[in-house]
Amino acid sequence: MSPEAGAFALAARAADELRARSGVERYDVAVVLGSGWREGAVALGVPTSIVATGELSGFVAPTVAGHDGAILSLEVAGRHVALVAGRVHLYEGHDAARVVHPVRTVVAAGARVVVLTNAAGGIDPALTPGSVVVVRDHLNLTGTSPLEGEAPPAPYAARFVDLTDLYSARLRALVREVAPTLAEGVYAGLRGPHYETPAEIEALRRSGADLVGMSTVLEAIAARHLGAEVLALSLVSNPAAGVAAAPLDHREVLATGQHAARSLGELLARLVPRL
Ligand code: HPA
């Protein structure tokens, strides 16, 4: 998907295809479902349509188990919500433009609020598996940006996008209203797919990170660049490397998601009507 200027046109085309197939003229909110969050999202209601992302321009098939590509449309408290299931990651061999294409598509289809959900390792030992953390800020350690390459064409904003308020204070305040006990934290986004070494986790902790994962940061930058408000929620699936004695296991990440699915769903069901 190069040159980059073509990425915006491709997302606009995919948005038109999505609108035509879903029958939704304009979305209000998009929720990108990370590990564990998809099972919970059924609490939001019955989808009015499910569009396989394979039918939409520019989408690639996810290679991670439990990440089938689909955009589910729902109406929640009068809001048109797009649930994006099946995100793709840098570690699957895709470039940043490909990774953010689903987010650019749903924003092009109207979404002004983008909720990014993920599973993450807890660096702060107080963050126990199964808890949800509201991302206050991030460290983008992927070494790339979705805005790298050719300048975005008019009418898109310049690539030198300000990220001071990347994770919207307004949306974080709304989460506090519906779930006052949730902690906030800084998410470090790495390329993976290997988990980190204990030394890397210690370095991240000293750099101010509370959580570590392999998604979210590029999508947040792309959504912000398009003027959307961004909220990110992390399910702590495991203590990060060296934080607890046990070795890390991808099955543990998936199992924590399954156990937490109901409470994740309840959180989304309380939150989305307020967004
Ligand atoms: N590290 C990186 N990514 C992750 C982790 C982790 O410990 N857990 C879930 N995603």
Boltz pocket constraint, residues with backbone or C-beta under 6 A from the ligand:
constraints:
  - pocket:
      binder: B
      contacts: [[A, 119], [A, 120], [A, 121], [A, 122], [A, 194], [A, 195], [A, 196], [A, 212], [A, 213], [A, 214], [A, 237], [A, 238], [A, 239], [A, 240], [A, 241], [A, 248], [A, 253]]
      max_distance: 6.0
